[in-house]
Amino acid sequence: MRAAIIFGLGTSPRGLEFFKANSATEWLEGLPASSSEADAILIFGGDGTIHRHLSALVRLQLPVLIVPAGSGNDFARALKLRSVQDSLRLWRAFESGKIQARAIDLGVITSSAAPEHPHYFCCVAGIGLDSAVARRANEMPRWLRGHGGYVLALLRLLAKLPAFPLRLTQFNSADRADSETCTLLAAFANTEFYGDGMRIAPEADFTDGKLDICRISPLSPLKLFCMLPTVYFGRHLRLPEVEHARAERVVVQTNTPQEIYADGEFICNTPAEVSVVPKVLRVIYSPT
């Protein structure tokens, strides 16, 4: 077996030593040019590293194993990979043929300004307060981002909450639903986690062919502060200020351009379409 290795920022070949031990695999550093050059890909890094390689991973269609080693590891968390040891156990099972890669969905954002350049995302896309927090968190040192940086960025923005009119047009097969409300935050989720462990969409399933949409109406800074802990347990969906829906695709429009971030990275400004591509990424994971 041949495995290609991608090292994200802050990682090093030292992390590969556990995988090399007692293994007959041939290790190749860097993204392969074609699917014939490797049998699998290991990514040492976090959500940002995975996000930057999604287009290539979709094109190659090789089995991918995530080794959580980034400042944010929400995609690994959704795959139930909490540590290097978890990934190592899966790799040993994959090497021996005991498990196979499984196909999962990805989200995709298509900007109205550049429809010829769609952007895949693995976890969650967001607009409003979420985008402002992601932008501020990205300005922090990497070590701080990995130790509560998202929450720290959020707390600094509580006094100036960027509520705005948001128009969503949601599509499900032959059904269409239009809505326009003043919004504090909207998230379009392929997986349940973002912000380093927040369960913004606790019912999201990356194999159902749909995005989970979570929209939060304007709140006072105090009420938002009190809501924050509930998001880690997915209990915010019970609150009257929170709307939840599912859609195969959604058109996002605002009166003035608003930033859309996904997997913690800036993607584009509104207007844009957010949709899901079913079973397009092959991932080595165990659903149980």
C-alpha positions as CSV (number, residue, x, y, z in Angstrom):
1,M,0.0,0.0,0.0
2,R,1.1,3.6,-0.7
3,A,-0.1,6.5,1.4
4,A,0.4,10.1,0.6
5,I,1.0,12.4,3.6
6,I,-0.1,16.1,3.9
7,F,1.3,18.0,6.8
8,G,-0.6,21.1,8.0
9,L,0.8,24.2,9.7
10,G,2.4,23.4,13.0
11,T,2.8,19.7,12.2
12,S,5.9,17.7,11.4
13,P,7.0,14.3,10.1
14,R,7.5,13.3,13.8
15,G,3.7,12.6,14.0
16,L,4.0,10.0,11.3
17,E,6.4,7.7,13.3
18,F,3.4,6.0,15.1
19,F,2.0,5.1,11.7
20,K,5.3,3.8,10.3
21,A,5.9,1.4,13.2
22,N,5.2,-2.2,12.2
23,S,3.8,-1.1,8.8
24,A,4.5,-2.2,5.3
25,T,3.1,0.9,3.8
26,E,5.2,3.1,1.5
27,W,4.9,6.7,2.6
28,L,4.9,9.5,0.1
29,E,5.0,13.2,1.2
30,G,2.7,15.6,-0.6
31,L,-0.5,15.5,-2.5
32,P,-0.4,13.0,-5.4
33,A,-0.9,14.3,-8.9
34,S,-3.2,11.4,-9.8
35,S,-5.1,8.6,-8.0
36,S,-2.7,6.0,-9.5
37,E,0.2,7.3,-7.4
38,A,-1.3,6.4,-4.0
39,D,-3.9,4.2,-2.3
40,A,-4.8,6.6,0.5
41,I,-4.1,10.1,1.8
42,L,-3.4,11.0,5.5
43,I,-3.9,14.6,6.5
44,F,-2.1,15.8,9.7
45,G,-3.9,19.0,10.5
46,G,-7.1,20.8,11.3
47,D,-10.1,22.1,9.5
48,G,-8.2,24.8,7.6
49,T,-5.7,22.3,6.2
50,I,-8.5,19.9,5.1
51,H,-10.5,22.8,3.6
52,R,-7.6,23.9,1.4
53,H,-7.3,20.5,-0.1
54,L,-11.0,19.5,-0.6
55,S,-11.1,20.2,-4.3
56,A,-8.1,18.0,-4.9
57,L,-9.4,15.3,-2.6
58,V,-12.7,15.2,-4.5
59,R,-10.9,15.0,-7.8
60,L,-8.6,12.2,-6.7
61,Q,-11.3,10.1,-5.0
62,L,-8.8,8.4,-2.7
63,P,-9.6,7.3,0.8
64,V,-8.7,10.0,3.3
65,L,-7.7,9.6,6.9
66,I,-7.8,12.7,9.2
67,V,-5.2,12.9,12.0
68,P,-6.4,15.7,14.3
69,A,-3.4,18.1,14.7
70,G,-4.7,21.6,14.1
71,S,-5.9,24.6,16.0
72,G,-9.5,23.6,15.1
73,N,-10.4,19.9,14.7
74,D,-14.1,20.0,14.2
75,F,-14.2,17.8,11.1
76,A,-12.1,15.1,13.0
77,R,-14.5,15.5,15.9
78,A,-17.5,14.8,13.6
79,L,-15.7,11.7,12.5
80,K,-15.2,10.7,16.1
81,L,-11.5,11.1,15.9
82,R,-10.4,12.8,19.1
83,S,-6.7,12.0,19.1
84,V,-3.8,10.6,17.0
85,Q,-4.4,7.3,18.7
86,D,-8.0,7.2,17.3
87,S,-6.7,7.8,13.8
88,L,-3.9,5.2,14.3
89,R,-6.5,2.5,15.2
90,L,-8.5,3.2,12.1
91,W,-5.4,3.2,9.9
92,R,-4.4,-0.2,11.2
93,A,-7.9,-1.5,10.5
94,F,-7.8,0.0,7.0
95,E,-4.4,-1.4,6.3
96,S,-5.5,-4.9,7.3
97,G,-8.7,-4.7,5.2
98,K,-11.0,-4.8,8.2
99,I,-12.7,-1.5,7.2
100,Q,-13.3,0.4,4.0
101,A,-13.6,4.1,3.2
102,R,-17.1,5.5,3.3
103,A,-18.4,8.3,1.1
104,I,-19.8,11.4,2.8
105,D,-21.3,14.7,1.7
106,L,-19.6,18.1,1.4
107,G,-21.1,21.5,1.3
108,V,-20.4,23.8,-1.6
109,I,-20.7,27.6,-1.8
110,T,-21.2,29.3,-5.2
111,S,-20.7,33.0,-5.3
112,S,-23.0,35.0,-7.6
113,A,-19.9,37.1,-8.5
114,A,-17.8,34.0,-9.6
115,P,-20.2,31.1,-10.2
116,E,-17.4,29.3,-12.2
117,H,-15.4,28.8,-9.0
118,P,-17.5,26.9,-6.3
119,H,-15.9,26.3,-2.9
120,Y,-16.3,23.0,-1.0
121,F,-16.5,22.9,2.7
122,C,-16.5,20.0,5.1
123,C,-18.0,21.4,8.3
124,V,-20.1,24.6,8.6
125,A,-20.5,27.8,6.6
126,G,-21.7,30.9,8.4
127,I,-22.7,34.5,8.0
128,G,-23.2,37.4,10.4
129,L,-21.8,37.1,13.9
130,D,-20.1,33.9,13.0
131,S,-18.2,35.4,10.2
132,A,-17.1,38.4,12.3
133,V,-15.9,35.9,15.0
134,A,-14.0,33.8,12.5
135,R,-12.3,36.8,11.0
136,R,-11.2,38.0,14.4
137,A,-10.1,34.5,15.5
138,N,-8.0,34.1,12.4
139,E,-6.0,37.2,13.5
140,M,-5.0,35.5,16.7
141,P,-1.8,33.5,17.2
142,R,-2.3,29.8,16.3
143,W,-1.8,28.6,19.8
144,L,-4.5,30.9,21.1
145,R,-7.0,29.8,18.3
146,G,-6.5,26.2,19.5
147,H,-7.2,27.1,23.1
148,G,-10.6,28.9,23.1
149,G,-9.8,31.5,20.5
150,Y,-13.3,31.3,18.9
151,V,-15.0,32.0,22.3
152,L,-12.6,34.8,23.1
153,A,-13.3,36.4,19.8
154,L,-17.0,36.0,20.3
155,L,-16.9,37.6,23.8
156,R,-15.1,40.7,22.4
157,L,-17.9,41.2,19.9
158,L,-20.9,40.9,22.3
159,A,-21.2,44.7,22.7
160,K,-21.6,45.3,18.9
161,L,-23.7,42.5,17.5
162,P,-24.0,42.7,13.7
163,A,-27.7,42.0,13.1
164,F,-28.9,42.4,9.5
165,P,-31.8,41.6,7.2
166,L,-31.3,38.1,5.7
167,R,-33.3,36.5,2.9
168,L,-33.1,32.8,2.5
169,T,-34.7,30.7,-0.3
170,Q,-34.5,27.0,0.6
171,F,-35.0,24.2,-1.9
172,N,-35.9,20.6,-1.2
173,S,-36.7,18.5,-4.2
174,A,-39.8,20.2,-5.6
175,D,-40.4,22.3,-2.5
176,R,-39.3,25.9,-2.0
177,A,-39.5,28.1,1.1
178,D,-38.7,31.9,1.2
179,S,-38.1,33.9,4.4
180,E,-36.7,37.3,5.3
181,T,-35.9,38.2,8.9
182,C,-33.5,40.3,10.9
183,T,-30.7,37.9,11.8
184,L,-27.7,37.8,14.1
185,L,-26.2,34.6,12.8
186,A,-27.0,31.9,10.2
187,A,-25.1,28.6,9.9
188,F,-25.3,26.1,7.1
189,A,-24.0,22.8,8.4
190,N,-22.8,19.6,6.9
191,T,-21.6,18.4,10.3
192,E,-22.7,19.3,13.8
193,F,-19.5,21.0,15.1
194,Y,-17.7,24.3,14.5
195,G,-15.9,26.9,16.7
196,D,-13.8,24.1,18.3
197,G,-16.5,21.9,19.7
198,M,-19.7,24.0,19.5
199,R,-22.7,21.8,18.4
200,I,-24.3,24.5,16.2
201,A,-26.3,21.9,14.3
202,P,-26.6,18.8,16.6
203,E,-28.8,16.9,14.2
204,A,-26.6,17.4,11.1
205,D,-25.7,14.2,9.2
206,F,-23.0,14.3,6.6
207,T,-24.7,11.3,4.7
208,D,-28.2,12.6,4.4
209,G,-27.7,14.9,1.3
210,K,-28.9,18.0,3.2
211,L,-27.6,21.0,5.0
212,D,-28.9,21.8,8.5
213,I,-29.7,25.5,8.7
214,C,-29.5,27.3,12.1
215,R,-30.6,30.9,12.2
216,I,-30.5,33.0,15.4
217,S,-32.6,36.2,15.7
218,P,-31.1,39.3,17.4
219,L,-30.5,39.0,21.1
220,S,-29.2,41.2,23.9
221,P,-25.6,40.7,24.7
222,L,-26.5,39.3,28.1
223,K,-29.0,36.8,26.6
224,L,-26.4,35.7,24.0
225,F,-23.8,35.3,26.7
226,C,-26.2,33.0,28.6
227,M,-27.0,31.1,25.4
228,L,-23.3,30.4,24.6
229,P,-22.9,27.4,27.0
230,T,-26.0,25.7,25.6
231,V,-24.5,25.6,22.1
232,Y,-21.8,23.1,23.3
233,F,-24.6,20.7,24.1
234,G,-26.9,21.5,21.2
235,R,-29.6,22.7,23.5
236,H,-29.9,26.2,21.8
237,L,-32.3,24.7,19.3
238,R,-35.0,24.8,22.0
239,L,-34.9,28.5,22.3
240,P,-37.5,30.7,20.6
241,E,-34.9,32.9,19.0
242,V,-33.4,29.9,17.1
243,E,-34.8,28.5,13.9
244,H,-33.8,25.2,12.5
245,A,-34.4,23.7,9.0
246,R,-33.0,21.4,6.5
247,A,-32.4,22.0,2.8
248,E,-30.6,20.6,-0.2
249,R,-29.6,24.1,-1.2
250,V,-30.3,27.6,-0.1
251,V,-29.9,31.0,-1.8
252,V,-28.5,33.6,0.6
253,Q,-29.2,37.3,0.0
254,T,-28.6,40.5,2.0
255,N,-29.3,44.2,1.5
256,T,-25.5,44.9,1.6
257,P,-22.7,42.4,1.0
258,Q,-22.0,40.2,4.0
259,E,-19.0,37.9,4.4
260,I,-19.5,34.1,4.3
261,Y,-16.9,32.0,6.1
262,A,-16.7,28.2,6.0
263,D,-14.4,25.9,8.0
264,G,-13.0,29.1,9.5
265,E,-11.9,30.5,6.2
266,F,-13.3,33.5,4.2
267,I,-15.1,32.3,1.0
268,C,-17.0,35.2,-0.5
269,N,-19.6,37.9,0.0
270,T,-23.3,37.6,-0.5
271,P,-25.3,36.9,-2.6
272,A,-24.4,33.2,-2.9
273,E,-25.8,29.8,-3.0
274,V,-25.0,27.1,-0.4
275,S,-25.7,23.5,-1.3
276,V,-24.7,20.0,-0.6
277,V,-22.9,17.5,-2.9
278,P,-23.9,14.0,-1.7
279,K,-21.3,11.3,-1.1
280,V,-18.4,13.0,-2.8
281,L,-15.6,12.5,-0.3
282,R,-14.2,9.1,0.6
283,V,-13.2,9.1,4.3
284,I,-11.7,6.4,6.5
285,Y,-13.9,6.4,9.7
286,S,-16.1,4.2,11.8
287,P,-19.7,5.4,12.2
288,T,-20.1,3.6,15.5
